Amino acid sequence: MAVYRLPPELSPFFKAHIAFISENAVNPDRRRYAVVGEAERHFIDLDAYPGDTLPETWPEAVNRYGEEALRKHGIAPWYLQKHLYLLTEAFREKKTDRIIRLATDLGHYVADIHVPLHTTRNYNGQLSGQDGVHAFWESRLPEKYANEYEFWVGPVTYLPNTTETLWATVRHTHAACDSVLLFERKIYTTLPEGRRYAYEMRNQVLVKLQSAEFTDAYHKMLDGQVERQMRSAIRLIGDFWYTCWVNAGQPVLDTVADSPDPEPTPSMPADTLPHTRPDVDR
Ligand SMILES: [Zn+2]
């Protein structure tokens, strides 16, 4: 959807690679356990710094907290600043492979900072007895209702201050954590025990999932929150691609479809990943 928002000078280039971009959007998750330093790019525990205004740039943040502490609580908004720089440079050098790979990964990281539970220490409800709420919000709900979502968000706009935009985005996402957790709890407690969960076959495995009744009630109470976050992700991905391209001097790019080679880094299919953290994409 982000590709379709781009202006005529840029959209043919992205359309030529749209299959690669779509299929490889999950690559950063595949790398999480194989590549040192990958996992912390997907989240930031904003509530790990109560009362603090976080430094917006990485060197300032390292100065105040040290690199180890920062990596432990996630570095998404800082890492994205670097990623935007790398993408801009790739555009400047007109390196098709690199542009597409970086643009694809960027889409993943931008989408991740739109998931409220990627911005809190209580990322799977494990601190409040709500284990499983992560997949409930980011997988179960869109799997069931995405066909009702409206994903067209209009053409791209140029972002004059990407760092400011990144921080405004994570703060906005974080503000949604309370309803994500509170509403799940509310419905859980009103439903009789036997009506909360159901068993479903997934990849030939029987799994326990929230029942249709639970899911529907959660969807209604969140009142379009998942859809709004997905729309915002689509908006920001397109705006970032466009902004990097403009900052690189609006290079004319080759539109011959020649997708990058498969990932050079070690990767595994998403289903077979060892779970160091329970079933949670972070
Ligand atoms: Zn991720």
Residues whose N, C-alpha, C, O or C-beta is under 5 A from the ligand:
A	BS01	ZN	D29 H42 D112 D281 R282
